Amino acid sequence: MAFSEKGLVMGGLHVACRLGCLVIVGSWCVSPLTATEWPQFRGPTGDGHGPVAPLPQRWSETDNISWKVPIPGLGWSSPIIAGDRLFLTTAVPVAEALEQPAGAHTLELLCLDRRDGSLLFRKVLFTMEGPVQMHKKNSHASPTPLIADGRIFVHFGPHGTACTTLDGEPVWTRRLPYETQHGNGGSPVLAGNVLVICCDGKDVQYVVGLDRMTGEIRWRTDRDTSPQKGFSFGTPLWLPAQVSGNNVDQVICPGSDAVFAYDPQSGGTCWRFDYPGGYSVIPRPVYGNGLVYICSGYDKPSLYAVRPNGMGDVTGTHLAWKLDKGVPHTPSLLLDGSELYLVTDGGVAACLDAVTGVEHWRKRLGGNFSASPLLAGGILYFQDENGLATLVRKGTTFEEVGRNQIGDGDRTFASYAVAGGQLFIRSERSVYAIERTD
């Protein structure tokens, strides 16, 4: 998940098969995924694509709720799932009676039983002393963790990064120094054997590659920019060479003023594309049709479709098309073949031709949005910040198929997770399992 001056959220990628097959995604999966896996931010392919089979299309606080459990503290990370285990992070205020500094929090990894919501364990990984500057819409546990090869990779911005077992026992820990603006946000990604993290603070801006086995720093590459506002909350996109058709693997890392593609093994720059003045960049890039789709952040976002097969500065040579109207600051895009879907923070959804940028439809849904959309069973799931989901049939004409409300004023900024035919929703105080029960 990621955060901006006005909101927060998560990313995307469109390069592979769906559930039940071997996939090449933001994290390399070495074995076929099953229908009970949701291993990273925005799912198995990292782009918001859920199963082909239908998910529940109707729910409320009393209808089609398999279980609902309270969650301690506050976090906007999305749930991740391996088999019957659901993991998420949270930040819990430390009681003043313990004589901790004002604003101190424990940064924790929680594990629930996916079948009934029961708590399996709760592990404190770091303690954040402080007060730490944070926007009222953010949390100290906004990045979504990821699972690979029986390990969980957890990130809390500069307050700590850890690799744990599936039982929450630390394998290694690491702290990455930078000063946040409004708190942390971007999620990590695995590119082969390297864990890649964007560290874009208000003081320094760099990208780091950690050895996935040891946590040692394999490389650190400073951003080659001088932005007026350096802070951003990007989640990288790993683009293997066999997917992009380029000669090298790339990890695409949006930041303030520019997006960079780095070699995930060395940290060397493959290419860059500039959007001067863009900052607080959140949406994760998505890939398809030979193009990477990138949003430029605040104050006025633009959407760029860039060919990722160049080298060096490709700003003037590799732009396929650009959109300057109705582009999200926070929710990531969703690409399905030649159709590109988006929703703005102000609740306007649209479908574009992904090859040309031509608009198929645009519709005001109402409400405000931070969560990224989900596609499952041919239905787009758009969740606003107050627990209202608008369901739209995918396609080049707009067709709303339903609306569903949960919560009683609880905020809902985290993106959906899916496993075993269930839809999981994290609200400000609870996690819901939505499953057809009628």
LINNOR-V612832 format. One record per residue. SS is DSSP state (H for helix, E for strand, L for the rest). PSI is psi as a letter, one per 30 degrees, with the letter a starting at -180 (none if undefined). D_FIRST is the distance of its C-alpha to the first C-alpha in whole Angstrom. Layout:
# LINNOR-V612832
<<SS PSI D_FIRST> <SS PSI D_FIRST>>
This chain:
# LINNOR-V612832
<<L l 0> <E l 4> <E k 7> <L a 11> <L f 14> <L f 14> <L a 11> <E l 7> <E a 4> <L a 4> <L a 7> <L l 11> <L k 14> <L i 18> <L g 20> <L a 22> <L l 23> <L a 22> <L k 22> <L g 25> <L l 25> <L k 25> <L l 22> <E j 21> <L a 17> <L f 14> <L k 16> <E k 19> <L k 21> <L f 24> <L l 25> <L k 25> <L l 22> <L l 23> <L f 23> <L h 21> <E k 18> <E i 15> <L f 14> <L l 10> <L j 7> <L g 9> <L a 12> <L e 15> <L g 15> <L g 12> <L g 13> <L g 13> <E k 16> <L a 17> <L l 21> <L e 24> <L k 26> <L k 25> <L l 23> <L k 24> <L g 24> <L k 26> <L l 25> <L a 25> <L f 25> <L f 28> <L k 28> <L g 27> <E j 25> <E e 25> <E l 24> <E k 22> <E k 21> <E l 20> <L k 18> <L l 19> <L a 17> <E k 13> <L k 10> <L g 7> <L k 6> <L l 7> <L k 11> <E l 12> <E k 16> <E j 19> <L b 22> <L g 23> <E k 20> <E k 17> <E k 14> <E l 12> <E l 11> <E l 13> <E k 14> <E k 18> <E k 20> <L k 23> <L k 27> <H f 29> <H f 32> <H g 31> <L h 31> <L l 28> <L l 27> <L k 26> <L g 22> <L k 22> <E k 19> <E k 19> <E j 16> <E l 16> <E k 15> <E k 17> <E k 18> <E l 20> <E j 22> <L f 21> <L e 25> <L f 25> <L g 22> <L k 24> <E k 23> <E e 24> <E l 23> <E j 21> <E k 20> <E j 20> <E e 19> <E l 19> <E k 20> <E j 19> <L l 22> <L l 22> <L k 22> <L k 19> <L k 18> <L k 15> <L l 14> <L f 15> <L g 12> <L a 10> <L l 10> <L g 11> <L i 9> <L e 5> <L k 4> <L k 5> <L l 9> <E l 12> <E k 15> <E k 18> <L h 22> <L g 22> <E l 19> <E k 16> <E j 14> <E k 12> <E k 11> <L h 11> <H b 11> <H f 15> <H f 16> <L k 16> <E k 15> <E l 17> <E k 18> <E l 19> <E l 22> <L f 21> <L g 23> <L g 20> <L k 23> <E k 22> <E e 23> <E l 22> <E l 20> <E k 20> <L k 19> <L j 18> <L k 19> <L l 18> <L j 18> <L l 15> <L j 15> <L g 14> <L a 12> <L l 9> <L e 6> <L k 5> <L l 6> <L l 9> <E k 12> <E k 15> <E i 18> <L c 21> <L g 22> <E k 20> <E j 16> <E k 15> <E k 12> <E k 12> <E i 14> <E j 14> <L a 16> <L f 19> <L e 21> <L l 21> <E k 18> <E l 18> <E k 17> <E k 18> <E j 19> <E k 19> <E k 22> <L f 20> <L e 23> <L f 24> <L g 21> <L k 24> <E j 23> <E e 24> <E l 23> <E k 22> <E j 22> <E k 22> <L k 21> <L i 24> <L l 24> <L i 25> <L l 23> <L e 24> <L j 20> <L f 18> <L k 15> <L l 12> <L h 8> <L k 9> <L k 8> <L l 11> <E j 13> <E k 16> <E j 19> <L l 23> <H e 26> <H f 27> <H e 25> <H f 25> <L g 29> <L l 28> <L f 30> <L l 27> <L l 24> <E k 21> <E j 18> <E k 16> <E j 14> <E k 14> <L a 15> <L k 17> <L f 20> <E l 20> <E k 18> <E k 20> <E k 20> <E l 21> <L j 23> <L f 21> <L e 24> <L f 26> <L g 23> <L l 26> <E k 25> <E e 25> <E l 25> <E l 23> <E k 23> <E k 23> <L i 22> <L k 24> <L f 23> <L k 19> <E l 16> <L h 13> <L k 12> <L e 8> <L k 9> <L k 9> <L l 13> <E l 15> <E k 18> <E l 22> <L g 25> <L g 26> <E k 23> <E k 20> <E k 18> <E k 16> <E k 15> <L g 17> <L a 15> <E l 17> <L e 20> <L j 21> <L k 18> <L l 20> <E k 19> <E k 21> <E j 22> <E k 23> <L k 25> <L g 24> <L g 28> <L a 29> <L k 29> <E a 29> <E j 28> <L g 28> <L e 27> <L g 31> <L f 31> <L g 28> <E k 27> <E e 28> <E l 27> <E k 25> <E k 24> <L f 24> <L k 24> <L h 21> <L k 18> <L k 15> <L e 13> <L e 10> <L k 10> <L l 10> <L l 13> <E j 15> <E k 18> <E j 21> <L b 24> <L g 26> <E k 24> <E k 20> <E k 19> <E l 17> <E k 16> <L l 16> <L f 15> <L g 18> <L g 19> <E j 21> <E l 20> <E l 22> <E k 23> <E l 24> <E j 26> <L f 24> <L e 27> <L f 29> <L g 26> <L k 29> <E k 27> <E e 28> <E l 27> <E k 25> <E k 25> <E j 24> <L f 22> <L l 22> <L a 20> <L k 17> <L k 13> <L e 10> <L l 9> <L l 9> <L l 13> <E k 14> <E k 18> <E k 20> <L h 24> <L g 24> <E k 22> <E k 19> <E j 17> <E k 16> <E k 15> <L a 15> <L f 14> <L g 17> <L g 17> <E k 19> <E k 19> <E k 21> <E k 22> <E k 23> <E k 25> <L l 24> <L l 27> <L g 28> <L k 30> <L k 28> <L j 28> <E k 27> <E f 27> <E l 26> <E k 24> <E k 23> <E k 22> <L l 21> <L l 21> <L i 23> <L f 21> <L k 18> <L k 15> <L j 12> <L f 9> <L k 7> <L l 8> <L l 11> <E l 13> <E k 16> <E k 19> <L h 23> <L g 23> <E k 21> <E k 18> <E k 16> <E k 14> <E k 12> <L a 14> <L e 14> <L f 17> <E l 17> <E k 16> <E k 18> <E j 20> <E k 21> <L k 24> <L j 27> <L f 30> <L none 33>>
